[in-house]
Amino acid sequence: MSEARGVTLKDIALRAGVSTAAISQALNDRGSLRPETRERIKLIAAELGYTPNKHAAALRSGRTMSVGFVMGDTTDGDARRALQRTRQLNALVRASAAHGFTVTVLPDARPDLLPGAQVDLLYFPDPADDRAVLREAAARGIPVVANDLYIAGAPGLSIRTGYDAAVRAGLAHLESAGAERIGFLVDESEVPRDQIGESAYLAWSAVRGRTPLVARVDPGRRRLAREVRDLLERGADAVFAFCEEGPEIYLQLEATTAVIPRDLQLVALCTSEPGTRDCALNERLGVTHVCVHPERAADAMFAAIESLTGTLVPRDVPQVIDLPWELVRGSTTR
């Protein structure tokens, strides 16, 4: 604890008639003070407008109040992957600032920089990146938070982003509406979320004895219309657009002789928050879509760590949390 708004522990101690050690114990919920004494001290501190200085407390406890963000190489020309990293970093900066933390960006291929980074925990957003920095963190006992990757042998959190669950929900919805030949549109990229989504689709198809129909969309979307037509020619009576092009596919189908949802049903992935442009457009057109929220990982990280331990340091055993997702029904499915 330290000064805040001009109020010190000594000020509170004088008003309460106890020692500064007792004040520290009460405000940090430590020691063997009587409950009524602890509560009285807290009330006096609130009346005086005392606010703890997190950074001063962190210095005394050896913490840095900084989160390390592992940034992979984005020189491969994959604009979608670069955009995803930017969103993840922005979300982490906002969440960290709300908790009094700063963010230190570390290249995934430079684990040698970790010893000098001085971070309290390491956030690994992309399971496809080089994991050498994770091994270095584990060797140094630095807690790790990772998306869609279980960290063995190190304290931390595994955050399941929900892409696989969203795919299964969308496919189950199409199946319950009578679809028998469900095509899957996915980006031809190495973004882990696309690999997770396609794996979920293939597994779902295998369990049900269905022949998978996968079509890949180029980054510029020049082949999108052709791939949709190809799925129809291959006998698809439903499409799961994991490439997030629900509105465009809907408009293309509207311009053909296909009648939605009689001739073809459509479910699209949506990673935009409700009310934002893409999500709102899906709703306006009546496109059934499954919303996932990968940008909430940073907020979930802080909330989970604090609720698990009461501090910002994870337990020794990795914990697993799931991000929310929801199926929004529209007129493109029966």
C-alpha positions, 0 to 999 in steps of 0.5 A: 500500500502507498499514498493515494490522493494525499492519504497515507497509511499513517493517516488511517492509523491515526484515525483508527487508533491502531498501528500502520501494520494493522492497517496494512493487514486489514486492507490486504485481508491478512493477519489475525485482526478481529472481523469488526476491527478489519471492517472498521479500518476499511470504512475509515480508509474509504471515508478518507478516500484512500486508494491503494497504489498497485504499482508500489505494492507490486514493487514490494512483492517483486511483480512487474505489472506487465503482460508479455504478448507473443507476436508471431511473424506476419511477413507471410502476406496473410492480411487476415492473420495480421488483422487478427493479431492486431485485434488481439493486441488491442484487446490485451492493451485495453484489458491490461490498462483496466487492471493497471498493467502494461504490455510488452511485445515479444517476438515468438522466435526470440525466447532469449529476450524473455529474461530481460522482459520482466513480465508477470505472465505471458500471453500466447494468442496463436497456437501456430506460432513458434513455441520456443518462448513458451518453453523458456517461460515454463523453465523460468516459472512464468505463468502462460495464458494461451489460446486453444493450447493446453500448457503442460508443465507450467502454471497458467490458463488455456482459453478455448476460443469456441470456434470448434463448438460454434461449428458443431452447433451450426452443423447440428442446427442445419442437420435438425433442419433437414440438411443432408449434404452440408458444404463447408466454406473455409479460407485457404490460409494457415490461420489456426482458427481455420484449421480448428473449424475445418477439423471440427467439420471433418470430425462431425462428418466422420462421426455421422458417416457423411461425405465432407464437402470442403471448398476453399476461399482465396484471401481476395474473395475472387473465387467465392462465387465460384466455390459456392456454385461448385458446392451446389453442383456437388449436391450441397443442400446447405452451406456453413460459411466459416469464411464469414461471408454470410451476407455476400453469399446470401446476396449471390444466392438471391440473384440465382434461381435458388430459393433460400432456405428451400433449395439451400440453407445457410449458416455463417460464422461471425466474429463481430460483436453484436451491433457492429457492421458485419453482425448487424448486416447478418441480422438485417438480411436474416442470415443464421449465424454463429457469433464467437468472440475471440477478442474477449480472451484478454478480459477473460484472462484477467477475470479468470486469474483473479477469481481463481487466486485472488491475485494476478498470478495463476495457480500451479495447475493450468486452468481452462476457460471457455469464451462465450458464443451464440447461435443467432437464428435467421430466415436462411435455415428452416 
